[in-house]
Amino acid sequence: MASAAELSDFLRSVEKRAYKRSLYHVRDADAALDIVQDSMMKLAEHYGDRPAAELPPLFQRILSTTTLDWFRRQKTRQALFSNLSDLDNSNSDDGDGFDLLELLAAGPDGQGSESAEDAARRTQILHIIEDEISHLPVRQREAFLLRYWEEMDVAETATVMGCTEGSVKTHCSRAVRALGQALHARGIKP
């Protein structure tokens, strides 16, 4: 059984990655934050008494389900208000409050040895990669982020996504191929 401290430590360790993953999916900073908070609350309320080793796959599955629920609600709202001309149904996607380079800036090593030109080039490449990831189809993006961002193995990813291991491999393969082609077309080579 996970203690309150273990649960708290786990949630603290996944919050930024979960937010980033949600932001890639919904492309709305406020909605992504709500999804992550809802997922954390569901984990704590319904599965907080589980062993600490079970928390990562449970949380990822809850996060995926909560994201799908958000999309369903958006679809329902859009259908409901599409015929009402006096309501503006547009959303701004400014992404305020999230810094892509936060993770890289956190590490003190390499900060002083990197030239400003290298840092600017790295920043541009990271923005291009982020943009290309956001253009992947939903299932490919989910599989890619779980496998390479969350560092889950194929079996864990299949459990979280609710599909077979073969499907995970197919989605990941297609995502990697699409990203490689898109980055190559933009002049970025490994």
PEWO-V102149 format. One record per residue. N is the residue number from 1. SS is DSSP state (~ for helix, > for strand, _ for the rest). OMEGA is omega in whole degrees, -180 to 180 (NA if undefined). D_FIRST is the distance of its C-alpha to the first C-alpha in Angstrom with 1 decimal. Layout:
N/SS/OMEGA/D_FIRST
N/SS/OMEGA/D_FIRST
This chain:
1/_/179/0.0
2/_/176/3.8
3/_/178/6.4
4/~/179/9.6
5/~/179/11.4
6/~/178/9.4
7/~/179/9.8
8/~/178/13.3
9/~/179/14.2
10/~/-179/13.3
11/~/178/15.5
12/~/-177/18.1
13/~/-177/18.4
14/~/-171/19.1
15/~/-177/21.2
16/~/179/24.5
17/~/179/24.3
18/~/178/23.0
19/~/180/26.0
20/~/179/28.4
21/~/179/27.4
22/~/179/27.8
23/~/176/31.1
24/~/-177/32.4
25/~/-171/31.8
26/~/178/33.1
27/_/178/35.5
28/_/-174/35.1
29/~/-179/33.3
30/~/179/32.6
31/~/179/31.3
32/~/179/29.1
33/~/177/27.6
34/~/-179/27.1
35/~/-180/25.4
36/~/180/22.9
37/~/178/22.2
38/~/-180/21.9
39/~/179/19.5
40/~/179/17.2
41/~/180/17.5
42/~/179/16.8
43/~/-178/13.6
44/~/-177/12.5
45/~/-171/13.9
46/~/-174/13.0
47/~/-179/9.9
48/_/-179/8.1
49/_/179/5.4
50/_/176/5.0
51/_/-176/4.0
52/~/-179/6.6
53/~/-179/9.2
54/~/-174/9.5
55/~/-177/10.3
56/~/180/13.9
57/~/177/15.4
58/~/-179/14.1
59/~/-179/15.5
60/~/178/18.7
61/~/178/19.2
62/~/179/18.9
63/~/178/21.3
64/~/-179/23.7
65/~/180/23.8
66/~/177/24.3
67/~/177/27.0
68/~/177/28.7
69/~/178/28.6
70/~/179/30.4
71/~/178/33.0
72/~/178/33.6
73/~/178/34.1
74/~/-180/36.5
75/~/179/38.4
76/~/179/38.8
77/~/-179/39.9
78/~/178/42.4
79/~/-179/43.8
80/~/-174/44.2
81/~/-176/46.0
82/_/-179/47.9
83/_/-180/51.0
84/_/-173/51.1
85/_/-178/53.4
86/_/178/52.9
87/_/177/49.3
88/_/-175/48.3
89/_/-178/45.3
90/_/179/45.1
91/_/174/42.1
92/_/-179/42.5
93/_/-175/40.3
94/_/176/40.8
95/_/180/37.4
96/_/173/37.8
97/_/-180/35.1
98/_/-178/33.7
99/_/-179/34.9
100/_/-175/34.8
101/_/-179/35.6
102/~/-179/33.0
103/~/-179/30.9
104/~/-179/34.1
105/~/-177/35.4
106/~/-178/32.3
107/_/-178/33.1
108/_/-178/36.0
109/_/178/37.2
110/_/-178/40.0
111/_/-176/40.8
112/_/-175/44.0
113/_/-178/45.2
114/_/179/45.1
115/_/179/48.3
116/~/179/48.5
117/~/178/49.9
118/~/179/46.9
119/~/179/44.5
120/~/179/46.3
121/~/179/46.5
122/~/179/42.7
123/~/179/42.1
124/~/-180/44.4
125/~/179/42.8
126/~/177/39.3
127/~/178/40.6
128/~/179/42.3
129/~/179/39.3
130/~/179/37.2
131/~/-179/40.1
132/~/177/40.2
133/~/-178/36.5
134/~/179/36.9
135/_/178/39.7
136/_/172/37.8
137/_/-172/37.2
138/~/-177/33.9
139/~/177/32.3
140/~/180/33.7
141/~/-180/32.5
142/~/180/28.9
143/~/-180/28.9
144/~/-178/30.5
145/~/179/28.2
146/~/-177/25.0
147/~/-171/26.5
148/~/177/28.3
149/~/-180/26.9
150/_/178/23.2
151/_/176/23.9
152/_/175/22.1
153/_/-175/23.6
154/~/-178/25.6
155/~/178/23.1
156/~/180/20.4
157/~/178/23.2
158/~/179/24.5
159/~/-179/21.2
160/~/-177/21.0
161/~/-179/24.7
162/_/179/24.8
163/_/-179/27.6
164/_/176/28.6
165/~/178/28.4
166/~/177/32.2
167/~/178/32.2
168/~/-180/29.9
169/~/179/32.4
170/~/180/35.3
171/~/-180/34.0
172/~/180/33.2
173/~/179/36.6
174/~/179/38.5
175/~/-180/36.7
176/~/179/37.5
177/~/-180/41.1
178/~/178/41.6
179/~/179/40.4
180/~/180/42.5
181/~/-179/45.6
182/~/-180/45.1
183/~/177/44.7
184/~/179/47.6
185/~/179/49.7
186/_/176/49.0
187/_/179/50.1
188/_/-179/46.8
189/_/-179/46.6
190/_/NA/44.0
